[in-house]
């Protein structure tokens, strides 16, 4: 039931329009400065490839759906963005990232049945039993799963381990 709840919540979040986060004047000013570093044609537009290079150190990447929504092609076929569209795209991306982490936190809480702040062998066994009709699972397989998920090698999968794997495997990646 809990797994179905998480899946339904994720699906609903993908289908509804999300309000954009509020950025203060200082944030918008900083975004405008970032845009001006790569802007062409008197600061009116910027090449999307240049924008992506500037955003990479900030751990932000504008994916294809965001680009389709906020960028346009010029006469030579180069994908470009205006300053306002750049700010709107960053706001959308930041808001999506927040929702992503909220979904991950909800999933983590479902698996952390004892509210210890970590997922142990018992939780993994419960998850495997829920996914399979076979109630007897190979202990070696469960130990291997726990070892794979436990990046800091403390015998438990904590929030940081869990979030690392969710990001690296792209399990909850939106289709946007």
C-alpha positions as CSV (number, residue, x, y, z in Angstrom):
1,X,0.0,0.0,0.0
2,X,2.7,2.5,1.0
3,X,4.7,1.8,-2.3
4,X,1.6,2.4,-4.3
5,X,1.0,5.6,-2.4
6,X,4.5,6.9,-3.3
7,X,4.1,5.9,-7.0
8,X,0.7,7.7,-7.2
9,X,2.1,10.8,-5.5
10,X,5.0,10.9,-8.0
11,X,2.6,10.5,-10.9
12,X,0.4,13.3,-9.7
13,X,3.4,15.6,-9.2
14,X,4.4,15.0,-12.8
15,X,0.9,15.9,-14.2
16,X,0.1,19.0,-12.3
17,X,1.5,22.5,-12.8
18,X,3.8,23.4,-10.0
19,X,3.9,27.0,-8.8
20,X,7.3,28.6,-9.2
21,X,9.4,29.3,-6.1
22,X,9.8,32.9,-5.0
23,X,13.3,34.4,-5.6
24,X,14.2,37.6,-3.9
25,X,15.7,40.6,-5.8
26,X,19.2,39.6,-4.9
27,X,18.7,36.1,-6.4
28,X,17.2,37.5,-9.6
29,X,20.1,40.1,-9.8
30,X,22.6,37.2,-9.5
31,X,20.8,35.2,-12.2
32,X,20.9,38.2,-14.5
33,X,24.7,38.6,-13.9
34,X,25.2,34.9,-14.8
35,X,23.1,35.4,-18.0
36,X,25.1,38.5,-18.9
37,X,28.4,36.6,-18.8
38,X,27.2,34.4,-21.8
39,X,24.8,36.8,-23.5
40,X,25.1,37.9,-27.1
41,X,23.5,40.5,-29.3
42,X,23.7,43.3,-26.7
43,X,22.6,41.1,-23.8
44,X,19.3,40.1,-25.3
45,X,19.8,36.4,-25.9
46,X,22.3,33.6,-24.9
47,X,23.4,30.4,-26.5
48,X,22.0,27.4,-24.5
49,X,25.3,25.5,-24.7
50,X,27.0,28.5,-23.1
51,X,24.3,28.6,-20.4
52,X,24.7,24.9,-19.7
53,X,28.5,25.4,-19.3
54,X,28.0,28.2,-16.8
55,X,25.4,26.2,-14.8
56,X,27.5,23.0,-14.6
57,X,29.6,24.1,-11.6
58,X,26.4,25.1,-9.8
59,X,25.1,21.5,-10.2
60,X,22.2,22.7,-12.4
61,X,21.4,21.3,-15.8
62,X,18.5,22.4,-17.9
63,X,17.0,19.2,-19.3
64,X,15.2,18.8,-22.7
65,X,11.7,19.5,-21.5
66,X,12.8,22.8,-19.8
67,X,14.6,23.8,-22.9
68,X,11.6,23.0,-25.1
69,X,9.5,25.2,-22.9
70,X,11.9,28.1,-22.4
71,X,14.4,28.2,-25.3
72,X,14.0,28.9,-29.0
73,X,15.9,28.3,-32.2
74,X,17.4,31.3,-34.1
75,X,17.7,31.5,-37.9
76,X,20.9,29.5,-38.0
77,X,19.4,26.7,-35.9
78,X,21.2,27.6,-32.7
79,X,19.1,27.1,-29.5
80,X,19.0,30.4,-27.5
81,X,17.2,31.8,-24.5
82,X,16.2,35.3,-23.5
83,X,17.1,36.7,-20.0
84,X,13.6,36.4,-18.7
85,X,13.2,32.8,-20.1
86,X,16.5,31.9,-18.4
87,X,15.3,33.2,-15.1
88,X,12.0,31.3,-15.5
89,X,13.8,28.1,-16.5
90,X,16.1,28.3,-13.4
91,X,13.1,28.9,-11.2
92,X,11.3,25.9,-12.7
93,X,14.4,23.8,-12.3
94,X,14.9,24.8,-8.6
95,X,11.3,24.0,-7.9
96,X,11.5,20.6,-9.6
97,X,14.6,19.8,-7.6
98,X,12.8,20.6,-4.3
99,X,9.9,18.3,-5.3
100,X,12.4,15.6,-6.2
101,X,14.0,15.7,-2.8
102,X,10.6,15.8,-1.1
103,X,9.6,12.7,-3.0
104,X,12.8,11.0,-2.0
105,X,12.3,11.9,1.6
106,X,8.8,10.5,1.5
107,X,10.2,7.2,0.1
108,X,12.9,7.1,2.6
109,X,10.4,7.6,5.5
110,X,8.3,4.7,4.1
111,X,11.4,2.4,4.3
112,X,12.6,3.7,7.6
113,X,9.9,1.9,9.5
114,X,11.4,2.4,13.0
115,X,12.2,6.1,12.5
116,X,15.9,5.6,13.2
117,X,17.0,7.7,10.3
118,X,18.4,4.7,8.4
119,X,17.2,1.7,6.4
120,X,18.5,-1.6,7.8
121,X,18.4,-5.3,6.7
122,X,14.9,-5.7,8.1
123,X,13.5,-2.9,5.9
124,X,15.1,-4.3,2.8
125,X,13.7,-7.8,3.6
126,X,10.2,-6.2,4.0
127,X,10.6,-4.4,0.7
128,X,11.7,-7.6,-1.1
129,X,8.7,-9.5,0.4
130,X,6.3,-6.8,-0.8
131,X,7.8,-7.0,-4.3
132,X,7.7,-10.8,-4.5
133,X,5.3,-13.5,-3.5
134,X,8.2,-15.5,-2.3
135,X,8.6,-14.7,1.4
136,X,12.0,-16.4,1.7
137,X,14.8,-14.3,0.3
138,X,18.4,-15.2,0.0
139,X,20.2,-13.5,2.9
140,X,23.3,-13.1,0.8
141,X,21.3,-11.1,-1.8
142,X,19.8,-8.8,0.9
143,X,23.3,-8.3,2.5
144,X,24.6,-7.5,-1.0
145,X,21.8,-4.9,-1.5
146,X,22.6,-3.4,1.9
147,X,26.3,-3.3,1.2
148,X,25.7,-1.7,-2.2
149,X,23.4,1.0,-0.7
150,X,25.6,1.7,2.3
151,X,28.2,4.1,0.9
152,X,29.7,5.2,4.3
153,X,29.9,1.5,5.4
154,X,28.2,1.9,8.7
155,X,25.9,-1.1,8.2
156,X,22.8,1.1,7.5
157,X,21.5,3.1,4.6
158,X,21.2,6.6,5.9
159,X,19.5,9.6,4.2
160,X,22.7,10.7,2.4
161,X,23.3,7.2,1.1
162,X,19.7,6.9,-0.1
163,X,19.7,10.3,-1.8
164,X,23.0,9.6,-3.5
165,X,21.5,6.4,-5.0
166,X,18.3,8.0,-6.0
167,X,20.2,10.7,-7.8
168,X,22.8,8.5,-9.4
169,X,20.3,5.9,-10.7
170,X,17.7,8.5,-11.7
171,X,14.9,6.4,-10.3
172,X,12.5,9.3,-9.6
173,X,13.6,11.3,-12.6
174,X,10.7,13.2,-14.0
175,X,9.8,13.0,-17.6
176,X,10.4,16.7,-18.0
